[in-house]
Amino acid sequence: MMEYMSGGDLKEHLHEVKVFSEKRAKFYAAEITLAVQFLHRYGILHRDLKLENMLVGRDRHCEIANFGLSKLGLFRHCKASTQCGTPFYIAPEIVKNLPYVQGVDWWAVGVMIFEIMTGHPPFYYDEGEDMDDDNAQDKLDQKILNDEVDWLPYRL
């Protein structure tokens, strides 16, 4: 059983401040990295890593939550193939419907780090774009597969 995490999730914390300070971003990037390393060491592939699944305790440390899409027993040469996850955090191999390994979790970690440093995910829709459009997922998939990540207009 998981303990009660009274601090909400990292998405809520980010929403309050827009972007994290460099010190805070490094702290959470390190915590998330260590947690994902731990999961992978024990053959657990999370497959739905996102800021909303990073719960914060009263001590400000975070823990991974929501293991509903996790795959267990994924060691060395084992691969998963289920297309799942949250759209903004999905790795290219999932978009392409290819078999995948732990790299999909590391992709999501990179997306989270980008998001806490810039205030939005690296592949997103401008406010002028319609996310309710029937082709919205296809448009996002194409951005994930083809677009360059542009750091320049954002605070590092």
Stockholm file with secondary structure:
# STOCKHOLM 1.0

chainA/1-156         MMEYMSGGDLKEHLHEVKVFSEKRAKFYAAEITLAVQFLHRYGILHRDLKLENMLVGRDRHCEIANFGLSKLGLFRHCKASTQCGTPFYIAPEIVKNLPYVQGVDWWAVGVMIFEIMTGHPPFYYDEGEDMDDDNAQDKLDQKILNDEVDWLPYRL
#=GR chainA/1-156 SS CCCCCTTCBHHHHHHHHSSCCHHHHHHHHHHHHHHHHHHHHTTCBCSCCCGGGEEECTTSCEEECCCTTCBCCCCTTCCBCCCCSCGGGCCHHHHTTCCBCTHHHHHHHHHHHHHHHHSSCSSCCCTTSCTTSTTHHHHHHHHHHHCCCCCTTSCC
#=GC SS_cons         CCCCCTTCBHHHHHHHHSSCCHHHHHHHHHHHHHHHHHHHHTTCBCSCCCGGGEEECTTSCEEECCCTTCBCCCCTTCCBCCCCSCGGGCCHHHHTTCCBCTHHHHHHHHHHHHHHHHSSCSSCCCTTSCTTSTTHHHHHHHHHHHCCCCCTTSCC
//
